[in-house]
């Protein structure tokens, strides 16, 4: 059964998309003149660049309730989870709560819509009159099993009005992987040095124990191992959460766990020795 779901678009969906952690990639440009020439623009008047705007415009004028398909983008080649159609819009005498709309069609026949129904901002409703402002139709497909095969962009005017649209762009937001704290080779060195140091501390603790060193002297190597283990595990968890590669997370977590185990084992043995007198 065909499944549909309507989403009220809000600016929060892509609020982080413009941050330093993402790259904006333009996938397709909707140029109204080209769509008109290809007979893919069913309604509206294309206005060439002029004194009013340096870009071409699509003008939609309606005296009553109107639904217009602005563009259909086949095979959009979207690979990222987050994408959007963006542009600029201005309008006058728009009655009711008008909105732009993007339907994302998926291979299994399902479709999902994003509508500019927010109170304000790029995803705000088209109502009344406004000068040029940003228009954005975002979508997050992270819960979908596949990429969309088609996008359909519509304009809904419940009580008519006049709307001017700039050319539109289909963009996607690709996360930038975090920069590795060190290379794979450095990770090997860290593992080797950390393991060697652990061996030295264990050997020192064993030697001191055999020689009957006092409790205060034995506490030094054990405390050092405990602190090193705690620091390694904490750093490893931070590395894993922030998406660091295997060469960073594995040495930290492995060494941290080993240091903790050896320290706890040493404290247990020391306590048993003290009890034995």
C-alpha positions in Angstrom: 0.0 0.0 0.0 1.3 3.4 -0.9 2.5 5.2 2.1 2.5 9.0 2.4 3.5 11.3 5.2 3.5 15.1 5.3 6.1 17.0 7.2 5.8 20.6 8.2 9.2 21.9 7.3 11.0 23.8 10.0 14.3 25.7 9.9 15.7 23.4 12.6 16.0 20.5 10.1 19.0 22.0 8.4 20.1 24.5 11.0 23.4 22.8 11.3 23.8 22.2 7.6 25.7 25.4 7.0 28.2 24.7 9.7 31.8 23.9 9.3 31.1 20.2 9.6 29.2 20.0 6.3 29.9 20.7 2.6 27.1 22.1 0.5 27.1 20.4 -3.0 24.9 21.7 -5.8 23.3 18.8 -7.7 20.9 20.4 -10.1 19.8 23.9 -11.1 16.2 24.8 -12.1 16.4 27.5 -14.7 12.9 28.6 -15.6 13.8 29.6 -19.2 15.2 26.2 -19.9 12.2 24.5 -18.4 9.9 26.6 -20.5 11.8 25.8 -23.7 11.6 22.1 -22.9 7.9 22.4 -22.3 8.4 21.3 -18.7 6.9 24.4 -17.2 3.1 24.1 -17.1 2.2 27.6 -15.9 3.7 31.0 -15.2 5.6 33.7 -17.0 9.4 33.8 -17.2 10.8 37.3 -16.6 14.4 37.8 -17.8 17.0 39.6 -15.6 16.4 43.3 -15.4 16.6 46.4 -13.2 14.4 44.7 -10.6 16.5 41.5 -10.2 19.7 40.3 -11.8 18.3 36.8 -12.2 15.4 35.5 -14.2 12.1 35.0 -12.4 9.1 32.8 -12.6 5.9 34.8 -12.0 2.8 33.0 -10.9 -0.4 35.1 -10.8 -3.7 33.6 -9.6 -7.1 35.2 -8.9 -8.3 32.2 -6.9 -7.2 28.8 -5.4 -4.3 27.5 -7.4 -1.9 24.5 -7.2 1.0 24.7 -9.7 3.7 22.1 -10.3 6.9 24.2 -10.7 9.4 21.5 -11.5 9.9 17.8 -11.6 13.5 16.6 -11.1 14.0 13.0 -12.3 16.9 10.9 -11.0 18.3 13.6 -8.7 21.4 11.6 -7.8 21.2 12.4 -4.1 23.7 10.5 -2.0 23.7 12.4 1.3 21.1 12.0 4.0 20.2 15.7 4.0 19.2 17.7 1.0 17.2 20.8 0.1 15.8 22.9 -2.7 16.7 26.5 -2.1 16.1 29.8 -3.9 14.4 33.2 -3.3 10.8 34.2 -3.3 8.8 37.4 -3.2 5.0 37.8 -3.3 2.1 40.1 -3.0 -1.6 39.9 -2.0 -1.4 36.2 -1.2 -4.5 35.2 0.7 -4.5 32.4 3.3 -1.6 30.3 4.1 0.2 29.6 0.9 3.3 27.4 0.7 5.9 25.8 -1.5 6.1 22.1 -1.4 8.6 19.3 -2.3 7.6 15.7 -2.7 10.4 13.1 -2.5 9.5 9.9 -4.3 11.3 6.7 -3.4 11.8 3.4 -5.2 9.3 1.5 -3.1 6.5 3.9 -4.2 6.5 5.9 -0.9 6.6 9.6 -1.0 7.2 12.3 1.6 6.6 16.0 1.5 8.2 19.1 2.9 6.2 22.3 3.1 7.1 25.9 4.0 4.7 26.1 6.9 6.9 27.6 9.6 5.9 30.9 11.1 8.9 32.7 9.6 12.4 32.2 8.1 13.4 30.3 4.9 10.7 27.7 5.5 8.1 30.3 6.4 4.6 30.4 5.0 3.8 32.4 1.8 1.1 34.8 3.0 0.4 38.5 2.5 3.2 40.4 0.8 7.0 40.2 1.1 10.1 41.4 -0.7 12.7 39.0 -1.7 13.5 36.4 1.0 15.2 33.0 1.1 13.1 29.9 0.3 14.2 26.5 1.5 12.6 23.1 1.2 14.8 20.7 3.3 14.5 17.0 3.8 16.3 14.3 5.9 16.2 10.8 4.4 18.3 9.2 7.1 15.4 6.8 7.9 14.9 5.8 4.3 16.4 2.7 2.8 17.3 4.3 -0.6 17.7 7.6 -2.3 14.8 9.4 -3.9 14.2 8.7 -7.6 12.2 11.9 -8.2 11.4 15.3 -6.7 8.3 17.3 -7.5 8.1 20.9 -6.5 4.7 22.6 -6.2 3.2 25.9 -5.2 -0.1 26.1 -3.3 -2.1 29.4 -3.1 -5.4 28.8 -1.3 -6.8 32.2 -2.1 -4.7 33.4 -5.0 -2.0 36.1 -5.2 1.2 36.8 -7.1 4.4 35.0 -6.5 7.9 35.6 -8.0 10.5 32.8 -7.8 14.2 32.9 -8.5 15.9 29.9 -10.2 16.1 27.1 -7.7 19.0 24.8 -6.7 18.9 21.3 -5.5 21.7 20.9 -2.9 22.9 18.2 -0.5 24.9 18.5 2.7 27.8 16.0 3.0 29.4 15.7 6.5 33.2 16.2 6.5 34.9 13.4 8.5 36.8 14.8 11.5 40.6 15.2 11.1 42.4 12.2 12.6 44.4 13.0 15.7 47.3 10.9 14.3 48.1 8.6 11.4 47.9 4.8 11.3 51.7 4.6 11.7 51.6 6.9 14.7 48.8 4.7 16.2 51.1 1.7 15.9 53.9 3.6 17.7 51.5 4.7 20.5 50.3 1.2 21.0 53.9 -0.1 21.1 55.2 2.6 23.5 52.1 2.3 25.7 52.5 -1.5 25.9 56.2 -1.2 26.7 55.5 1.3 29.5 52.8 -1.0 30.9 55.3 -3.8 30.9 57.9 -1.6 32.7 55.4 -0.6 35.4 54.3 -4.2 35.9 57.8 -5.3 36.2 58.7 -2.5 38.6 55.7 -3.4 40.8 56.6 -7.1 40.8 60.2 -6.4 41.7 59.2 -4.1 44.5 56.8 -6.7 45.8 59.4 -9.5 45.7 61.8 -7.3 47.6 59.2 -6.5 50.3 58.9 -2.8 49.5 56.6 -0.9 51.8 53.0 -0.1 50.8 53.8 3.5 50.0 56.4 2.6 47.5 54.1 0.1 45.7 51.4 2.6 45.4 53.4 4.7 43.0 53.4 2.3 40.0 49.8 1.2 40.7 48.5 4.8 40.8 50.4 5.6 37.6 48.7 2.7 35.8 45.3 3.6 37.2 45.6 7.2 36.0 46.9 6.2 32.6 44.1 3.7 32.2 41.4 6.1 33.1 42.9 8.8 30.8 43.2 6.3 27.9 39.6 5.1 28.3 38.3 8.7 28.5 40.2 9.7 25.5 39.2 6.6 23.6 35.5 7.3 24.3 35.8 10.9 23.1 37.6 9.7 20.0 34.8 7.1 19.3 32.0 9.7 19.8 33.6 12.2 17.5 34.2 9.7 14.7 37.9 9.2 14.9 39.3 6.4 12.8 40.3 2.9 14.1 44.0 3.8 14.4 43.1 6.4 17.0 40.3 4.8 19.0 41.6 1.2 19.2 45.0 2.0 20.8 43.4 4.3 23.4 40.7 1.9 24.4 42.9 -1.1 24.4 45.7 0.5 26.4 43.2 2.2 28.7 41.5 -1.2 29.5 44.8 -3.0 30.0 46.2 -0.3 32.3 43.0 -0.3 34.4 42.9 -4.1 34.6 46.6 -4.3 35.7 46.1 -1.5 38.2 43.0 -3.0 39.8 44.7 -6.4 39.9 47.8 -4.9 41.6 45.7 -3.1 44.2 43.9 -6.4 45.0 47.2 -8.3 45.4 48.6 -5.5 47.6 45.6 -5.6 49.8 45.9 -9.4 50.1 49.5 -9.0 51.0 48.8 -6.4 53.7 46.1 -8.7 55.2 48.5 -11.6 55.2 50.8 -9.5 57.3 
